[in-house]
Amino acid sequence: MITILIVLHVLAAVLFIGPVTVAVSSFQVQATRAHEGDSSAAGAATVLHKITTTYGVLAALVPLFGVAIMFLDGGYWREGRYHAAIALAVIAWVLLLLAIIPRQKKMMGALGLLDAGDFDPEKDAVANWAKTKSQLSMFGGIFSLLWIIMLVLMYL
């Protein structure tokens, strides 16, 4: 059972964290190009936003499988690096849900790429495009760094 959970844990990390990390780091570039009038960049921004939202939620499976492995095999409880890795995964996931996805949604709405029901122009407006872009770059970098640190912790 442990072997199956470890395989699922690694598989979920590869399939969900990899794509969402690339999407998070690329979105603001494509959104800015779309803001400047590039229609192909608008399509790319739409795809990257969908990857971020869908795969980002599914990435929660990675720490969940990790916790399941820890509960089924008591040996993992004695190693602090696994506790730290799970804590960093939770922080990364919260960062994605509370900082990255809302800012992407605001940029998508400002570009007119969201359905009317998904965007409220009064509360979701982008006041400063450059600031939102730089915040997304910063949060995306932190998100990626957290996953790299977790990778190092898991395979030391």
N, C-alpha and C positions, 0 to 999 in steps of 0.2 A: 504493500500500500504506500509506503514512504517513497519508494522509487517512482511510482506513478505520480504522486503529488509533486515530487521534485521535477519530473519531466513536464508536468503541467505548469509548474511555477516558471521554469526556464522558457517554455514555449510561449506562455502569456507575456513574459518580459520581452521576448524577441518580437512577437507579433503585434503587441499593443504599444509598448513603450518606445520602440524604435520609430515607428511611423509618427506617433504623436510628438516625439521630440523634434523630428525633422519638420513637421507641419508647424509647430510652435515657433521654430526658429526662422521659417520662411514666410509665414503669413504676412507680417507687417511690410515686408518688401513688396510683395505682390499687391497688397491693399494700397500702398502708396502709389505704385505704378497705375493701378486702376483709378485712384483719385486724380491722377494726372491725365486720365483719358484713355489709357490702354485697355481695350475691351478684352483682349486675351488674358490680361492680368486679373481682370474681374472674375473670369471663370476659374483661374488658378486660385484666387483668394477664396472663392466659394468652396472649392474642393478642399483646400487646406483647413478652412473653418469646420467643415463637416468631419474631416479626419480628427481634428482636435477635439471636437465635442463627442463624437462617437467612441473613438479609440481611447480618449481620455477617461471616460467613464469606465470602459472595459479594463483599463490599466489598474483599476482598484483590485482586480483579481490577483495581481502579483503579490501585494502584501497579505491579502487574505489567504492565498495558498501558503505563503511563508509562515503565517501564524498557525495554520493547520498542521504544517510539518513540525513546527515547534511543539505543538500539543501532542502529536502522535509519537514523537521521538524526543524523550527528555534530555538527550545529550545536547541538543541545541540551546536549551535554557541556560546552560552554564557558560555560554560564550556571549559576551557583551556585544560583540560586533554584529550579531544577528538582531539583537534588540535595537541597536543604533540604526541598522539598515532598515528595519521596519518603521522606526520612528521617522527616518528621512523620507521613506516612501509615502507615509501619511502626510508629511509636510509638503512634499512635492504635489501630491494629489489635491490637497487643500489649496495650495497656491494656484494650481491649474483651474480649479472650480471657482475660486473667489477673486482671482486677479486677472488671469489670462483670458479665460472664456468670456467674461463680461466685457472686457475691452475689445476683444475681437468682435463680439456681437455689436458693440457700439459702432465700430468701424464699418462692419457689414451693413448696418442700418443706414449709416451716413452715405454709403455708396449706393443705397437703394437696392441692395441684394437680398433683403429679407422680406418675408411676407408681412403684410400690414399688421397682422395679429402678433407678430414676434418682435415688433419694434414700436416704441412710443417716442416720437420725435421730441417731445417736451422733456422727458427725463433721461432718455438714452442718447441725446445729442453729443457729438464730439466737439467740445469747446475749442480744443487746441490739437490739431492733427499731429503736429511734430512731437508734442509732449506725449500723446497717446502712443505714437509709434515708438518713441524712446522707452516708455514704460514697458511696452510689450517686448522690446528687445532685452531690457534688463531682466524682466521676470522670466522670459524664455531662457536666458543665459543661466539664471539661478536654477530653473527647473532642470536644465540639461546637466548642470554641475552636480546637483543632488543625485541624479541617476548615475553619474560617473563615480561619485563617491560611494554610492551603494554597491556598484559593481566591484569596486576595489575591496570593500568590506566583505562582500560575499565570497570572493575568490582569493583571499590572502593565504 
